C-alpha cells in the first residue's frame, strides 16, 4: 500500500501539471480510488481517523487557500484529489514514523531550527519561525512526536515537488500578517502537523497511543 500511495502522489502531481486538460480529472479519480481502497483495507477502528483526516483537511484547504490566500493551485481551485491526498500522506506518515528510532524527532527539530532561523534573518522567509513554533507545539502537546517529525519532513518533500512542478504556488507575502514566505516555506510541514494533531484528537486516545508506540 505504501508504494501505491507514493506512486499516486508522485505520478499524480506530474499528470495534473502536464496532461492538460484531462490530467486533473484522471488524478481526481485515481486519488479517490486509492483512498477508498485504503479505507476498505484498514481496520474498522482506524477508519474514523481516515474520515476525520479527510474532513479536517478539506476545511483546512478551504481556509488556507481560498480564505487566507497563503497559496494558490494551478487552476485557482482546490483540486478534488487534494483532500484524499492528505489522507494518503497521513497514512504514509504513520508507517514511516513507526520505523524512526527513539528520540530522532528531536534531532529533526534541532537540524531544522537553524535553517529556519537563517532564512528568517536574511528576510527570505520571516513566516518560518511562526510555522516552526507550531511544529514544536504539536510535538509538545502530543506523545505522537515521531509522526509530527515525519510529517514535517515528508510534507516538505511533497511541497518542494509540487511547487517545482507548478501544481500550486505560495505567495511571496503572508496575507493579514505581512510576513515574507518562500515557495514553499521551509516549515510548511507545520500545517500538516496541526492536521495530524487534530485527527488524532478526533480519533480518540486509543489511536493516539498506537501512533505514539509506532504500531498503527
N, C-alpha and C positions, 0 to 999 in steps of 0.2 A: 504493500500500500504506500509505503514511503516513496519508493521510486516513481510510482504513478503520480503522486502529489507533486514531486519535484518536476516531472515531465510536464504536467498540466500547467504549472506556473511558468516554467522557462519557455516552453514551446508556445503556450497560450499568449503570453505577452508579445512574443515575436509575431505570431499570426495576427493579433489585434492591430499591431502597428503597420505591418507590411502587406497584409492581404485585404485590400480595400476594394469594394465596400462591404463585403460579406464576412470579413475576418472577425469582427466583434460578435456577430451573431453566432458564428461557429464556436468561438471561445465561451460565450454565454452558455450554450447548450452543453459543451464539454464540462465546464466547471460545475454546473448543477448536477450532471450525471455522476461525476466523481463524488460530489458532496452526498448525493443520495446513496451511492454505494458505501461511502464511509459510515453513514448513519445506520444503514442496514447491517453492516458487518460489526458495528460496535456493540458492546454490552448494553443492555437496557438501562443500566444505571448511569452510563456515560452519555446517553442521548440527550438528556436535558441540558447538559453543558454545551453540546454542539448547537442545539437550537438557540440557547441563550447567547452564544457567541454570534450566531447569525443575526439575531435581532439587535444586539448591542452594537455590532459592527455596522449594521445598516444605519442606525441612528447616529453613530459617530461619524460616518461618511457624510451624511446629510449636513451635520453641523460643521464639521471641519472644512469641507469643500464648498458647499453651497451657501452656508450662512457666514462662517468666519472667513472663508476665502483664502485659506492657507495654501491650497494647491488647486490645480485645475486639470481635469482629464482632457485627453486629446480632442474629444468632440463636445466638450463643455457639459457633459452629462456625468452620471455615475454609472459606469458600465454594469450590467447585470451580473457579470462574473465576479465583481469585487466582493460583495458580501460572502458568498460561499468560498471565495479565495481566502478570506480572513480565517474562516473555519479550518480550511486545509492547512494554512500556515500555523494556526494554533495547535492542531493535532500533531503536525510535524515537529513543532517545538517541544511538545511533551515527550515525544520519542527521543529526541536528541538530548534533552535535559536529563533524561534518565541515565545517560552514558557519561555525563560530566563528573569529574572527580569532586569529592567533597571540598568545599571552600573555594572552588575555582570561580564561583560567581564574583567573589570579591576581587580576584585578580583581573577579571574582565572590567570591573568598575575602576580599579586602580589604573589600568592601562588607558582606559578611555578618558579619564578625568583631565590629564594634562593636554591631550589633543583638543578636547572641547574648550579648555581654557585658552589654548593658543589661538584657535580660530575666533574666540570672543575678543581677546585682547587686540588682535590685528583688525577687528571690525568686520571680518568676513561673515561671522555667524554669532551675533550677540543674543540670539534666541536660544543657542545651545545650552548655556548654563541653566536656564529655566527648565528645559527639557531634561537635562541630566539630573536636576533636583527631583523631578517627577519620577525618574527611574530609581533613584536612591530611596525615595519614599515608598515606592512599591516593594522594594527589597526589604524595607524596614517593617512594613505593615503585615507581610505575609510570610509564612515559612517556605513558600514555593519559590525560593530565591533563584535556584538554578534555572527554573523556567523563565523568569524575567531576564536573567543574564543571557540565556539562549536566544530569547526573542529580540533582545537589544541588538545582538549581532546578526541574527538571521534576517530580521526585518530590514536592517541597514543594507545587507547584501541585495535584498529584493528591491529596495528603494533605489540603490545605485543602478541596478539593472533596468528597472522600469523608467527611470528618468533618462538614462543613457539612450534607451530606445526611443523615448519621447511619448510613452503612454500617458504620462502625466508630468506636470511641471510645478515646482514650488515657486511662489512669488519671491521677489528679492526683499520685500518688506512684509512684516507681520501686521495685518490689519488690527486696529484698535490699540496695539502696543507700540508700533513704530520701530520695532527692533529689526535688525537685518537677519537674513537667513540664507543658507546655502541651498543648492538644488541637487540633492536633498540635504536637510540638516543632518549633521553627523549623529545627533542624538534623537533622530526621528523615531527610533525604536521605543522611546518612552511612551508614545501613544499606544503602541501595541502592548506594552506592559500594563498600562491602565486598562486596556480592553481585557487582557487576561485576568487581571485582578478582579474586575467586575464579574467576569464569567465564573471564576472560582467562588466568589461570594454568592452569586446567584445559584450556583450548583450545589452549594452547601459544604459543610465541613468535611464530609466523607471524601469527596473528590479532592478537596484541598489537601487533605492528609496524604492521599495516594500520590498526588503530584509531588508533594514535598519529599516523599520517600522514593520517588522515581519509579513507581510501579504502575502508572497509568498506561 
